[in-house]
Amino acid sequence: MKARVHVMLKTGVLDPQGEAVRRALGSLGFEGVEGVRQGKVIELDLAEADRARAEEQVRGMCEKLLANTVIERYSVELVD
């Protein structure tokens, strides 16, 4: 089973990388982009076949390592 984890900064947390991308898009002629938030996607190949246990394991990974839950939020997507 595969898991896909999406990690983004929480609303209200400054995103300097997103702001740099927004400015760069404007300088390249892409007008009208009012905001950019940059995040990361982590794909995991799991040996676990039980969906509930797989999701529990991945959430544990997120809480302990993959996301800084003080400033980031995450979502887990399981893919068969």
C-alpha positions in Angstrom: 0.0 0.0 0.0 1.2 3.5 -0.7 0.5 6.6 1.4 0.8 10.2 0.3 1.3 12.9 3.0 0.6 16.5 2.1 2.3 19.0 4.5 1.5 22.7 4.5 2.2 25.6 6.7 -0.7 26.5 8.9 -2.8 29.6 8.1 -1.1 32.7 9.6 2.4 31.2 9.5 4.6 33.3 7.2 5.7 31.5 4.1 8.9 33.2 2.7 9.3 30.5 0.0 5.7 31.0 -1.2 6.2 34.8 -1.2 9.4 34.4 -3.3 7.5 32.2 -5.8 4.7 34.8 -6.0 7.1 37.6 -6.7 9.0 35.5 -9.3 5.8 34.6 -11.1 4.9 38.3 -11.3 8.3 39.2 -12.7 7.8 36.5 -15.4 4.6 38.1 -16.5 2.1 35.9 -14.6 0.0 38.7 -13.2 -2.9 38.2 -10.8 -1.3 35.7 -8.4 -2.2 37.1 -5.1 -0.7 34.5 -2.8 1.3 31.3 -2.9 1.7 28.7 -0.1 4.5 26.2 -0.6 4.4 22.7 0.9 5.7 19.2 0.4 4.4 15.8 -0.6 5.9 12.7 0.9 5.1 9.3 -0.7 5.6 6.2 1.4 5.6 2.5 0.3 4.1 0.5 3.2 4.1 -3.2 3.9 1.0 -2.9 6.0 -2.1 -4.1 4.1 -4.8 -3.1 6.7 -6.0 0.5 5.8 -6.8 1.5 9.4 -3.4 0.3 10.7 -1.6 1.9 7.8 -3.3 5.2 8.4 -2.5 5.0 12.1 1.1 4.3 11.4 1.5 7.2 8.9 -0.2 9.6 11.3 2.3 8.6 13.9 5.1 9.2 11.5 3.7 12.6 10.8 3.4 13.5 14.4 6.9 12.3 15.3 8.9 13.3 12.2 7.3 14.2 8.9 5.5 17.4 10.0 6.3 20.1 12.5 2.8 20.2 14.0 3.4 23.5 15.8 3.5 25.3 12.4 2.4 22.7 9.9 -0.8 20.8 9.1 -0.8 17.5 7.2 -3.3 15.2 5.5 -2.9 11.5 4.7 -4.1 9.8 1.6 -3.9 6.0 1.2 -3.5 4.7 -2.3 -4.0 1.0 -3.1 
